[in-house]
């Protein structure tokens, strides 16, 4: 019996930048970077996988420090973090110029720490079940979150001699500043806006990330607001890191739901990577290639991949794996692919601002 399912979702946020000069004071503003999402899946049989049991031992937690989680915080030395957490499983470059230290265990425990060349922590993210912060944890309701921490439509702060104001994305990525450190709460729009992850990021990198619509003014020297320029080799290294992080985040979500973890599928990753490159080179965003006319399933078969079930998520314009994953999870079609119990392997391909996930059950 053949069962076919088809889903399609599209989200587009237009990015613009403006420049103003008044009485010697210069002002800039930009909207969020343009992002798009789309999902497609097909199921060729009805067999379901059984969820595997996970035995996890949670670490000892200390939520008294308002600067971070797990005893790690923004501005801390990397050497101190090593003493607390041990060595990371991987180190991967980021598009913002620092290095991601990736801690991942059992699919459930996942932590990323951004470390600069001079050994300072400037970014910290987790979507694990065991972090606690200011009375908030993974799955905290919107009501309790708002009781514990105040959020506002606009967030203002000073950085590099300039005054910045960000427009908060309260229903998607709620931002606040606590003890002079920006704190982002990723929200699950399909689970009553419960907390789905937490991120601490230094002001410099929050500005350079362009995660929020932003405006700023200065009187003397223009602040540094641009991410570093990367060589082609550096960009490729960033893209390979994002692929593995998306894979980890996908498995973390599945593990928390009691679903089987996916295995990495390099053949599917090659297909996903080729489609991301095709979209960039052809300047289009679609599951069906504008240059070859092939859909995801035809591309897999052409690459020699046979499957009983397959699906594809694509995205455009997201800064990193964290943003891409939460964007997909807040869109039903992509979410269904990520948590579908019938899928058993995953390949991810990132080229430039384009990302693709190919889910395959051989």
Number of C-alpha atoms within 10 A of each C-alpha: 6 9 10 12 10 11 15 15 16 15 13 12 12 10 13 12 13 10 10 10 10 7 6 9 11 17 19 16 17 17 19 19 20 17 20 21 26 22 26 24 23 19 20 15 14 13 11 10 13 11 14 11 10 13 7 11 8 10 10 9 13 13 16 13 13 14 20 27 25 20 18 20 23 21 17 17 17 21 12 15 18 12 9 12 12 11 13 15 10 13 17 18 21 22 20 21 18 22 22 26 23 22 19 19 13 14 22 22 23 21 22 22 28 27 25 17 9 9 16 20 28 25 26 23 22 23 26 22 17 18 23 18 19 14 13 20 21 21 18 17 18 16 11 12 20 12 12 13 13 11 16 13 12 15 16 16 15 14 16 14 14 18 16 21 18 24 18 21 17 18 15 19 25 18 26 22 17 13 8 12 20 20 25 21 25 27 27 23 18 12 12 13 21 22 24 24 22 25 22 28 24 19 21 18 18 19 24 14 20 21 21 19 20 21 20 21 20 17 13 11 10 15 16 13 15 13 15 11 11 13 9 9 9 14 17 16 15 24 27 17 22 27 22 20 23 25 22 26 26 22 24 25 22 21 22 15 12 16 21 22 23 24 15 18 17 14 18 25 21 18 24 30 25 17 28 30 20 19 24 16 11 12 9 15 21 19 22 17 18 15 11 9 10 15 16 23 23 13 20 21 12 12 13 11 16 14 16 16 22 26 26 26 26 28 26 26 19 23 20 21 22 20 16 23 22 22 23 23 23 18 20 16 22 28 20 17 26 25 20 17 19 22 26 19 19 27 26 31 27 30 25 17 18 27 29 29 28 29 30 29 19 12
